[in-house]
Amino acid sequence: MIELFAVISLTIVVAVVPGPDFAVVLRNALVGGRLAGVMTALGIALALGVHVTYAIAGIGLIVSQSIFLFNALKLIGAAYLVFLGATMFRTASSDVSSDPSDTGMVPLKALRWGFLTNVTNPKATMFALSVFLQVTSPNTSVWTKVGYGTIMAGGVFLWFVFVTLFFTLPPVRNAFLRIKIWMERSFGVLLTLFGIGLAATTNSSRP
């Protein structure tokens, strides 16, 4: 019961704290519509499932203990965020449907953005690893760990679905869409800064 409470608590904290995942979901929901936001959230949840899988398998521990591998993952994640941010800034426009159920973004593209944003994020790697190293014990069964992983991915998915539903409410979305081009550019700059900040933390010290 204590393990379960710890897993749920950590999942809530990690989901709610703003970061690249939040920025991508919010941007896609506001610009692409409700379906785009939900598909982005699904992509993030699937990526978290990848982190959970290799954390359970022990691969995450190897990555966390290898300076080269961990820094390589950081640089890949940083490069993707900079690329995504630059793409958002470059393609920003004022054209969009006023219907929150419409999608101006191909669902698979939204899914891919969410998946790649999370799967290349070393902080997500360390989140999954910390849960299975600090919260669980050697006596915790594999299936229990799988259950915890499902709770983590499912909790993050539900949070971002809630974010999507809220920000696609007509009054909220319309307020943002009045400044759509500047909003998209702001998200682009924000993701680029996330990427630069991630790259700047790459060093020779062990994480």
Beta strands, then each sheet from edge to edge (+ up, - down):
end
